């Protein structure tokens, strides 16, 4: 194996510390020392992904924003896909719902139409995101966010629009209004989440670009994941590993089901790669 690709949340991330589980981090460091590349593949933006990697003392490539960006281990952008601004402005009214918290990802910042403190308070009401006021203090949250009155204020490229809600009915209503718009792609990073991306944007499409950059065969790449935004990876790369806590669609598609995220299942698989390479 020459490249290991891992989703963060629900796959290798400790939801309490918001860092990669220790045994997984150690296995990734050992793999890198043995010449095996690592790539994080996440729906988070670059600053959030960078904090996780640096805090876990792990180096590697980053596919962030579910495929909107590819960054090399030095943090340089190597590929990017942005939403069409006019399209985003046209669909934005469909995304506004009183029970839905909307976040716009542009540049290295996140934007909200709410006062930032109000956005922060509502953020943790949504189940399943893994963050808490204890592991995500307001000071850090505030530094990542800016308040908007309208999309016209944005000057940076617009990469992703994320909606999260405790009401699945509200998310289903929004999805039903968006499903027939051909210029966008819809994905979900966890049950109470819905994301709007450029049409051809997903983790697999960007991984194919990284595959070419590194001159690798598909069979030399291992992908690990747990949720629907990882399904494209499992469909297009044969060495796919689903943690036991993964969604049913991921479990069915995986080549191998491994121990759950909390049991640090990916660490054992990565260690086995190293043993085979000796």
N, C-alpha and C positions, 0 to 999 in steps of 0.2 A: 504494500500500500504506500502511495506517495503523497496523498492529500487527504486530510481528515476535515470534514465539514460538519459543524455542530450548531444546531439551534441553541439558544440560551434558555429561555423560560420554559420550565417543564421538562427539560432535557438534561442540562448540566448545571443549572443555576440553583444555588441555595436561596430559597425565597426569603429567608430570614436575614441573611447577611448581604444578599444581592451580589454575591461573588460566586465564581465557579467552585463547585465542591472540591475540597482539598485533594482527594485521591485522583479526581479527574484532571485537575490542574497539574498535579505532579506527573501524571501519565502524558499529558500534552507537552510538558517541558521535556520529558525524556524522549518523546517522539521527535520533537524538533531537533534535539541534540543528535538524534540518529538520522537526520536528513529528511524527515517526513514533515511536510508543510501542514499548517493549520489555518482554517478559515472559519470565523464565526459567521453564522447566517441568521440574522435577527430582524425583527420588525422595529427595533429601537433605532434611534438616530445615532450618528457617529459619536457625539460627546458621551452619550449614555453607554454605548458599547465600549468606548475607550476606557471609561471609568472601571468597567467590569474587568477588562483585560489587564489594565495596569494594576488594579487592586488585587487581582489573582496572580500577578506576575507571570502572565502568559502573553506571548507575542504571536502575531499572525495577521493574515488578511482579514478584511471585514466586508461582508455583504450586509449592508444595513438598509433600514426602511423597506424591508421585504423585497429588495432587489433594485431600489432606485439608485443606489450607489455601490460601487466597488472601490475599496481603498486598500492600498498595499500596506505592508507592515510598518512603513514609515508615516502612514496616514495620508499619503497623497491619493487624490481621486484618480482612478484609472478608467472608470466608466460611469455614466450617469444617465438617468431617464427622468424627465420632469413632466408633470401634468400640463396640458394646454391651459393657459390662463383664462381664455374666454370660455372654454368648456367648464372649468371649475366655477367660474362666476355664474354660469347658466344652471349648474346642478345644485349650487349651494342652498337655494331655498328648499330643495327636496330633503336636505340633510338636517335642517333645523327642526327640532322637536323638543318640547319642554322636558321630557324625561331622558333626553340623550345629551351626553357631554361630548362636544366636538372639539377636536384638536387638529390644527393645520401645521404641517411640517414643512419648513422653508429654510434653506441654508442649514445652519447648525442650531437653529432655534425652533421652539414650538410656539404656536400662537393660539389664543383663545378669544372669544367674543365676550367672555365674562371677566369681571375683576379677578385678578390672579388668586387672591385668597379664597374667593368663592369657588373658583375652579378646583383649587386644592382640597377644599372641604368636601366637594362632591366626588372627587376622584376616588376616594377610598370607600365610597358607598357601593361601588360596582364590585361584585364578587369575582374572584378568580384572577385578578391582575398580578397578585404576588407582592405588591407593594403595600406598606403600612406607614403611618406617620412616624413610627419608630425607625424604620430603615430608610425613609425618604423624608428628611426634615424639611420644613418650609423654606429655609434659607437656600438649600440646594434646588428645590423645586422652583422657587422664584427666579433663580439665576438662569434657568432654562427656558422660561416663558416670557412672552410679551403679550399685551392686550391689544386687540384690533377692533376698530369700528367697522371696517370693510376690507375685502381682499385687495382693493385698489391701493391700499397702503403698503402692500408687500413689494419689495424691490428684488429680493432674491428669488431663484427658481422655486416653484411649488412642487414638492415631491409626493406628498401623501396627505390624505384627509382621513382621520381616524374618528370613529364614533364608538362610544362605550355606554352601556346602560344596564341598570338592574332589570329593566323591562325588556324581555326578549320580544314581546309583541311590538314594541316601538322599533326595535332593530329590524324585525321582519317587515314592518310597514315601509321603512326606508329602503330595504333591499328590493322589495317588489317594485318600487319606483325607479330603481337604477338598473335592474337586470337586463333590460332591453336597450341600453345605451352602448353601442358597439365600441366607442372610443375609450372605454374605461375597463379596468379589471377589478373584481371584488375578491377580497380574501378575508380570513379571520385568524387572529392569533390566539384567541381563547373564546370560550362560549359567549361571553357578553360583549363581544367586540366585532366591529365591521370596519373594513378599510377600503378606501378608494385609491387606486393606483393607475398609472398609465397603462394602456391596453396590453402591451407586451411585457410589462414589468412583473417579474416574480423571481424567486430565489434561483430557480433552475436556469432561467435565461442568462442571468449574470454569472452563474457558476460555469456555464458553457464558455463564456468569455475568459474566465480565469483558467479553465482547462486549456484553452488555446495559448494563453500567455505562458503557461507552465509546460506546454507541449506534453500533455498527459492523455492517456486513454481513459475512457469511462470506467474501465475495470480497475484502474489504479486509484479511484476515488471512493472513499467511504462517507456516507451521509447518515447523520443521526437526527431524529426529530420526534415530535409528539403531536403536532396540531395541523390544522388544515392548510396553513400557509407553508407547511413542509411537504405537502402531498406531491407537488410538482417535482420535487427532488426525488421522491420515491418512485415516481413514474418514469423518470428519465435516467436515473443512475442505478445500476443493478445491485451494488453493494449497499443496501439500505438497512438501517438498524432502528427499530422502534422501541423506545422505552415502554415498560409494561403499563405505565399510566397514560399511554397515548390514546387519542381518539380512535374509535372503531375503524374508521376509514384508513387510518395510518397503520393500524395493526394488521388489517387485511392485506395491505399492499406491501408491507415490509418483507424483505428477504428473511430477516431474523428478528425475533422479539427478544429483548434482553431485560435485565433487571431494571426496576423503576428508577426514575431520576433520584429520589431520596436515598436509594440504595447504591447510587453512583455506578449504575450499570455500565455506562460508556467507558469507565476507567478499566474494567476488566477486558473489554473488547480491544481497546487501544493497546493495553499491555500485551495481549495476544498477538497483535500486529508486530510488536517489537520482538517477541519471542520467535516468531516465524522468520523474521529478517536476519536473525543471528546465524 
